[in-house]
Amino acid sequence: MSSSDDAFEYLNNWKSGSIKLYMYWAIAGVSGHCEGILTHVSTGELHFSMEGFDPADFLFVINVHSTYGTSLRILNLQPEEDVPFFAPRRGKERFGRMVEIRLQRDANGEYKGRIVLAEIFPTASITI
């Protein structure tokens, strides 16, 4: 199974369980973050919506089709690492599994942007 296959498995599980997610994005010098859920997962695109907003009015659509050079991978953080994104007033213990989506490469081979989706816990993750 490829890294993308594993990532899609996480995404599908998050969608089917309506798992609350934190989305961070950084594209062309602009970044943002919000909480919501995945409402659609396919090998072509993801739909991310926020609670309290009608998806007909406000919806993030993330193109993940391999034709566009998009790659997905699971981020496995070590205990000593910080979260790999801006998360105001949220410590690392607030996040669970993470999937990084790297967007199309430019002429220099650098990715044009990235999106990180992370499980978010109300107060802190449960240590087992």
N, C-alpha and C positions, 0 to 999 in steps of 0.2 A: 504494500500500500504506500502511495507517495505522500509527501508532506501535505500536498493540496487535498488529497483524498481524506486524510485525517482531519484537516481543518474543516472540510465540508461536513464531515460526520459531526463535529462539534456544533457547527452552524445549524445543521438540521435538528440536532437534539435541543439546542437553545430555542429554535423556532417552535418545535412541537411542544415544548414545556413552557412556552411563554416566559422564559427566563429573563429577568431584568438585566439589561446590559448597559455598560458605559461605553460610549463611542467617542474616540478622539480622532481628529483628522488634521493633517498638515499638508496643504497643497499650495504650491506656488506662493509661498510666503504668508499664507493665511491659515490659521488653525482655529479649531473650535472643539467643543465637547458638549455632550448631553447624555441623558439617560433615556432608554426606551426599550423596545423589543423588536426582534426580527419578525416580520409578517409574511415574508416570501424568501425562499432560498432555492436557487437553481444554479446550474453551471454557467448561466449567462448573467444573472444579476441577483442582488439582494435588495430587499426593501426593509428599511428601518423606520419605525414610527415612534412618536413620543406620546405618552399618556396625556389625555386631555386635548389632543389635536385630532381632528378628523383626517385620516390619510388622504382623502380627496382634496384637502386643503394644504396639507403639509406632510411631505414624505421625502426621506432620503432614499435615492435609488443609486446603488453602487454597482457599476459595471465590473464584473469579475471574469468575463469571457477571456479565455487564453489567447484569442486572436489579437487582443490589445496589449499583450505582454504583461498582464496582471499576474502576480504570484501571491499565493497564500501560504502562511506557515504558522504553526503553533509556537507561541513564545513560552519557553520554560525558564522561569526566573529562578535564580539561586537565592537562598535566604538572605544573603548579604547585598543583593541588588535592589535598587529602587525601581518603581514602575517606569517603563520606558516612554512615558508621555506626561503631559501636564495634567495634573489632577488636583485642583485647588481644594484645600481643607480635607483631603482624603489620603490617609496613610495606606501603605502597601497591603495591610491586613484587610482592607475593604474589598480587595479584588481577588477573584479566583482565576480560572483558566482564561487565557488570552489568545486571540487569533489576530495576526498582523496581515493586512492586505497591502501589498506594495504595488503601486500603480505604474503604468507604462514607463519604459525607459526612454531617456532622451538620447541624442546623438553621441553623448559621452558615456553612455551606459549607466548613468545615474537614474534612479527612480524619480519620477516627477512628483510623487506624493505618497503618503501612507495613511492608512486608517487602522486603528487598533480597536477591536471589540473585546471587552473584558466583562466577565461575570462580576456583578456588583452585589455586595452584601449590605443589608441595612446598617449594621454597626461594625461587625468584624467577621472574618471568616472563622469557621469552626476548625480548630486544630484537633486532628485525630492521631 
